[in-house]
Amino acid sequence: MFNIFIEPLMTKIFCLAKQKRQLELARDLLLPKQMNNKMEV
């Protein structure tokens, strides 16, 4: 019973962690360009 309740929560946690990492990579790539005025906002 516990696993039935926890499994969807764990799946969501892992999905959100993956999204967070992808957003961090995008931020790390784009922010320096924006700060150096090499990219239009």
PDB file of N, CA, C and O in Angstrom:
ATOM      1  N   MET A   1       0.826  -1.198   0.000  1.00  0.00           N
ATOM      2  CA  MET A   1       0.000   0.000   0.000  1.00  0.00           C
ATOM      3  C   MET A   1       0.872   1.264   0.000  1.00  0.00           C
ATOM      4  O   MET A   1       0.589   2.226  -0.714  1.00  0.00           O
ATOM      5  N   PHE A   2       1.917   1.243   0.800  1.00  0.00           N
ATOM      6  CA  PHE A   2       2.819   2.386   0.874  1.00  0.00           C
ATOM      7  C   PHE A   2       3.437   2.682  -0.490  1.00  0.00           C
ATOM      8  O   PHE A   2       3.496   3.836  -0.913  1.00  0.00           O
ATOM      9  N   ASN A   3       3.899   1.632  -1.178  1.00  0.00           N
ATOM     10  CA  ASN A   3       4.525   1.818  -2.494  1.00  0.00           C
ATOM     11  C   ASN A   3       3.551   2.400  -3.506  1.00  0.00           C
ATOM     12  O   ASN A   3       3.945   3.209  -4.346  1.00  0.00           O
ATOM     13  N   ILE A   4       2.308   2.007  -3.440  1.00  0.00           N
ATOM     14  CA  ILE A   4       1.299   2.529  -4.371  1.00  0.00           C
ATOM     15  C   ILE A   4       1.139   4.038  -4.185  1.00  0.00           C
ATOM     16  O   ILE A   4       0.928   4.763  -5.157  1.00  0.00           O
ATOM     17  N   PHE A   5       1.236   4.502  -2.968  1.00  0.00           N
ATOM     18  CA  PHE A   5       1.104   5.924  -2.681  1.00  0.00           C
ATOM     19  C   PHE A   5       2.381   6.695  -3.029  1.00  0.00           C
ATOM     20  O   PHE A   5       2.309   7.807  -3.550  1.00  0.00           O
ATOM     21  N   ILE A   6       3.540   6.113  -2.744  1.00  0.00           N
ATOM     22  CA  ILE A   6       4.821   6.806  -2.881  1.00  0.00           C
ATOM     23  C   ILE A   6       5.352   6.829  -4.314  1.00  0.00           C
ATOM     24  O   ILE A   6       5.997   7.799  -4.712  1.00  0.00           O
ATOM     25  N   GLU A   7       5.094   5.788  -5.088  1.00  0.00           N
ATOM     26  CA  GLU A   7       5.669   5.689  -6.432  1.00  0.00           C
ATOM     27  C   GLU A   7       5.371   6.902  -7.320  1.00  0.00           C
ATOM     28  O   GLU A   7       6.300   7.422  -7.939  1.00  0.00           O
ATOM     29  N   PRO A   8       4.122   7.381  -7.415  1.00  0.00           N
ATOM     30  CA  PRO A   8       3.875   8.578  -8.242  1.00  0.00           C
ATOM     31  C   PRO A   8       4.596   9.820  -7.709  1.00  0.00           C
ATOM     32  O   PRO A   8       5.038  10.667  -8.486  1.00  0.00           O
ATOM     33  N   LEU A   9       4.711   9.923  -6.388  1.00  0.00           N
ATOM     34  CA  LEU A   9       5.424  11.062  -5.814  1.00  0.00           C
ATOM     35  C   LEU A   9       6.907  11.024  -6.170  1.00  0.00           C
ATOM     36  O   LEU A   9       7.495  12.050  -6.511  1.00  0.00           O
ATOM     37  N   MET A  10       7.501   9.851  -6.092  1.00  0.00           N
ATOM     38  CA  MET A  10       8.918   9.713  -6.426  1.00  0.00           C
ATOM     39  C   MET A  10       9.156   9.991  -7.915  1.00  0.00           C
ATOM     40  O   MET A  10      10.152  10.611  -8.289  1.00  0.00           O
ATOM     41  N   THR A  11       8.243   9.531  -8.743  1.00  0.00           N
ATOM     42  CA  THR A  11       8.350   9.796 -10.182  1.00  0.00           C
ATOM     43  C   THR A  11       8.322  11.298 -10.441  1.00  0.00           C
ATOM     44  O   THR A  11       9.116  11.805 -11.233  1.00  0.00           O
ATOM     45  N   LYS A  12       7.423  12.003  -9.786  1.00  0.00           N
ATOM     46  CA  LYS A  12       7.316  13.455  -9.941  1.00  0.00           C
ATOM     47  C   LYS A  12       8.575  14.147  -9.435  1.00  0.00           C
ATOM     48  O   LYS A  12       9.060  15.087 -10.064  1.00  0.00           O
ATOM     49  N   ILE A  13       9.107  13.693  -8.309  1.00  0.00           N
ATOM     50  CA  ILE A  13      10.334  14.274  -7.756  1.00  0.00           C
ATOM     51  C   ILE A  13      11.484  14.126  -8.747  1.00  0.00           C
ATOM     52  O   ILE A  13      12.221  15.081  -8.992  1.00  0.00           O
ATOM     53  N   PHE A  14      11.641  12.929  -9.319  1.00  0.00           N
ATOM     54  CA  PHE A  14      12.730  12.716 -10.272  1.00  0.00           C
ATOM     55  C   PHE A  14      12.539  13.548 -11.532  1.00  0.00           C
ATOM     56  O   PHE A  14      13.508  14.069 -12.084  1.00  0.00           O
ATOM     57  N   CYS A  15      11.301  13.676 -11.989  1.00  0.00           N
ATOM     58  CA  CYS A  15      11.007  14.490 -13.170  1.00  0.00           C
ATOM     59  C   CYS A  15      11.343  15.961 -12.911  1.00  0.00           C
ATOM     60  O   CYS A  15      11.958  16.615 -13.753  1.00  0.00           O
ATOM     61  N   LEU A  16      10.946  16.472 -11.762  1.00  0.00           N
ATOM     62  CA  LEU A  16      11.233  17.862 -11.419  1.00  0.00           C
ATOM     63  C   LEU A  16      12.727  18.097 -11.223  1.00  0.00           C
ATOM     64  O   LEU A  16      13.233  19.165 -11.567  1.00  0.00           O
ATOM     65  N   ALA A  17      13.433  17.123 -10.679  1.00  0.00           N
ATOM     66  CA  ALA A  17      14.880  17.247 -10.511  1.00  0.00           C
ATOM     67  C   ALA A  17      15.571  17.319 -11.873  1.00  0.00           C
ATOM     68  O   ALA A  17      16.522  18.081 -12.048  1.00  0.00           O
ATOM     69  N   LYS A  18      15.098  16.534 -12.828  1.00  0.00           N
ATOM     70  CA  LYS A  18      15.664  16.570 -14.187  1.00  0.00           C
ATOM     71  C   LYS A  18      15.397  17.925 -14.839  1.00  0.00           C
ATOM     72  O   LYS A  18      16.287  18.502 -15.464  1.00  0.00           O
ATOM     73  N   GLN A  19      14.170  18.432 -14.692  1.00  0.00           N
ATOM     74  CA  GLN A  19      13.834  19.747 -15.238  1.00  0.00           C
ATOM     75  C   GLN A  19      14.696  20.834 -14.609  1.00  0.00           C
ATOM     76  O   GLN A  19      15.173  21.734 -15.301  1.00  0.00           O
ATOM     77  N   LYS A  20      14.893  20.749 -13.307  1.00  0.00           N
ATOM     78  CA  LYS A  20      15.711  21.726 -12.593  1.00  0.00           C
ATOM     79  C   LYS A  20      17.123  21.737 -13.149  1.00  0.00           C
ATOM     80  O   LYS A  20      17.696  22.804 -13.369  1.00  0.00           O
ATOM     81  N   ARG A  21      17.683  20.573 -13.375  1.00  0.00           N
ATOM     82  CA  ARG A  21      19.049  20.487 -13.911  1.00  0.00           C
ATOM     83  C   ARG A  21      19.115  21.082 -15.317  1.00  0.00           C
ATOM     84  O   ARG A  21      20.076  21.777 -15.647  1.00  0.00           O
ATOM     85  N   GLN A  22      18.113  20.820 -16.140  1.00  0.00           N
ATOM     86  CA  GLN A  22      18.095  21.372 -17.494  1.00  0.00           C
ATOM     87  C   GLN A  22      17.995  22.896 -17.453  1.00  0.00           C
ATOM     88  O   GLN A  22      18.647  23.580 -18.242  1.00  0.00           O
ATOM     89  N   LEU A  23      17.195  23.422 -16.554  1.00  0.00           N
ATOM     90  CA  LEU A  23      17.071  24.871 -16.418  1.00  0.00           C
ATOM     91  C   LEU A  23      18.365  25.497 -15.895  1.00  0.00           C
ATOM     92  O   LEU A  23      18.739  26.593 -16.311  1.00  0.00           O
ATOM     93  N   GLU A  24      19.043  24.803 -14.990  1.00  0.00           N
ATOM     94  CA  GLU A  24      20.336  25.304 -14.496  1.00  0.00           C
ATOM     95  C   GLU A  24      21.359  25.368 -15.625  1.00  0.00           C
ATOM     96  O   GLU A  24      22.119  26.332 -15.719  1.00  0.00           O
ATOM     97  N   LEU A  25      21.381  24.354 -16.478  1.00  0.00           N
ATOM     98  CA  LEU A  25      22.313  24.344 -17.610  1.00  0.00           C
ATOM     99  C   LEU A  25      22.009  25.479 -18.581  1.00  0.00           C
ATOM    100  O   LEU A  25      22.924  26.136 -19.078  1.00  0.00           O
ATOM    101  N   ALA A  26      20.726  25.710 -18.852  1.00  0.00           N
ATOM    102  CA  ALA A  26      20.336  26.808 -19.742  1.00  0.00           C
ATOM    103  C   ALA A  26      20.727  28.145 -19.132  1.00  0.00           C
ATOM    104  O   ALA A  26      21.245  29.017 -19.829  1.00  0.00           O
ATOM    105  N   ARG A  27      20.484  28.312 -17.841  1.00  0.00           N
ATOM    106  CA  ARG A  27      20.869  29.544 -17.151  1.00  0.00           C
ATOM    107  C   ARG A  27      22.373  29.768 -17.236  1.00  0.00           C
ATOM    108  O   ARG A  27      22.826  30.869 -17.548  1.00  0.00           O
ATOM    109  N   ASP A  28      23.143  28.724 -16.957  1.00  0.00           N
ATOM    110  CA  ASP A  28      24.600  28.855 -16.970  1.00  0.00           C
ATOM    111  C   ASP A  28      25.131  29.164 -18.364  1.00  0.00           C
ATOM    112  O   ASP A  28      26.180  29.793 -18.502  1.00  0.00           O
ATOM    113  N   LEU A  29      24.422  28.729 -19.389  1.00  0.00           N
ATOM    114  CA  LEU A  29      24.835  29.010 -20.757  1.00  0.00           C
ATOM    115  C   LEU A  29      24.441  30.424 -21.187  1.00  0.00           C
ATOM    116  O   LEU A  29      25.224  31.116 -21.837  1.00  0.00           O
ATOM    117  N   LEU A  30      23.238  30.851 -20.830  1.00  0.00           N
ATOM    118  CA  LEU A  30      22.704  32.106 -21.339  1.00  0.00           C
ATOM    119  C   LEU A  30      23.062  33.332 -20.499  1.00  0.00           C
ATOM    120  O   LEU A  30      23.253  34.415 -21.052  1.00  0.00           O
ATOM    121  N   LEU A  31      23.156  33.189 -19.206  1.00  0.00           N
ATOM    122  CA  LEU A  31      23.380  34.342 -18.341  1.00  0.00           C
ATOM    123  C   LEU A  31      24.682  35.079 -18.646  1.00  0.00           C
ATOM    124  O   LEU A  31      24.666  36.308 -18.716  1.00  0.00           O
ATOM    125  N   PRO A  32      25.802  34.393 -18.830  1.00  0.00           N
ATOM    126  CA  PRO A  32      27.033  35.137 -19.152  1.00  0.00           C
ATOM    127  C   PRO A  32      26.919  35.934 -20.455  1.00  0.00           C
ATOM    128  O   PRO A  32      27.459  37.036 -20.558  1.00  0.00           O
ATOM    129  N   LYS A  33      26.225  35.385 -21.440  1.00  0.00           N
ATOM    130  CA  LYS A  33      26.039  36.100 -22.708  1.00  0.00           C
ATOM    131  C   LYS A  33      25.211  37.364 -22.499  1.00  0.00           C
ATOM    132  O   LYS A  33      25.504  38.413 -23.072  1.00  0.00           O
ATOM    133  N   GLN A  34      24.182  37.251 -21.677  1.00  0.00           N
ATOM    134  CA  GLN A  34      23.339  38.408 -21.415  1.00  0.00           C
ATOM    135  C   GLN A  34      24.111  39.469 -20.630  1.00  0.00           C
ATOM    136  O   GLN A  34      23.981  40.663 -20.900  1.00  0.00           O
ATOM    137  N   MET A  35      24.899  39.038 -19.674  1.00  0.00           N
ATOM    138  CA  MET A  35      25.651  39.979 -18.843  1.00  0.00           C
ATOM    139  C   MET A  35      26.705  40.727 -19.658  1.00  0.00           C
ATOM    140  O   MET A  35      27.049  41.862 -19.326  1.00  0.00           O
ATOM    141  N   ASN A  36      27.222  40.105 -20.717  1.00  0.00           N
ATOM    142  CA  ASN A  36      28.226  40.732 -21.563  1.00  0.00           C
ATOM    143  C   ASN A  36      27.616  41.427 -22.781  1.00  0.00           C
ATOM    144  O   ASN A  36      28.327  41.804 -23.713  1.00  0.00           O
ATOM    145  N   ASN A  37      26.307  41.588 -22.763  1.00  0.00           N
ATOM    146  CA  ASN A  37      25.563  42.252 -23.856  1.00  0.00           C
ATOM    147  C   ASN A  37      25.781  41.581 -25.200  1.00  0.00           C
ATOM    148  O   ASN A  37      25.779  42.255 -26.230  1.00  0.00           O
ATOM    149  N   LYS A  38      25.965  40.281 -25.212  1.00  0.00           N
ATOM    150  CA  LYS A  38      26.123  39.539 -26.464  1.00  0.00           C
ATOM    151  C   LYS A  38      24.811  38.901 -26.895  1.00  0.00           C
ATOM    152  O   LYS A  38      24.757  38.182 -27.893  1.00  0.00           O
ATOM    153  N   MET A  39      23.754  39.171 -26.136  1.00  0.00           N
ATOM    154  CA  MET A  39      22.459  38.590 -26.438  1.00  0.00           C
ATOM    155  C   MET A  39      21.387  39.627 -26.175  1.00  0.00           C
ATOM    156  O   MET A  39      21.402  40.319 -25.157  1.00  0.00           O
ATOM    157  N   GLU A  40      20.448  39.723 -27.119  1.00  0.00           N
ATOM    158  CA  GLU A  40      19.322  40.628 -26.898  1.00  0.00           C
ATOM    159  C   GLU A  40      18.276  39.945 -26.043  1.00  0.00           C
ATOM    160  O   GLU A  40      18.065  38.737 -26.147  1.00  0.00           O
ATOM    161  N   VAL A  41      17.629  40.715 -25.207  1.00  0.00           N
ATOM    162  CA  VAL A  41      16.603  40.177 -24.317  1.00  0.00           C
ATOM    163  C   VAL A  41      15.270  40.255 -24.999  1.00  0.00           C
ATOM    164  O   VAL A  41      14.258  39.852 -24.425  1.00  0.00           O
TER     165      VAL A  41
END
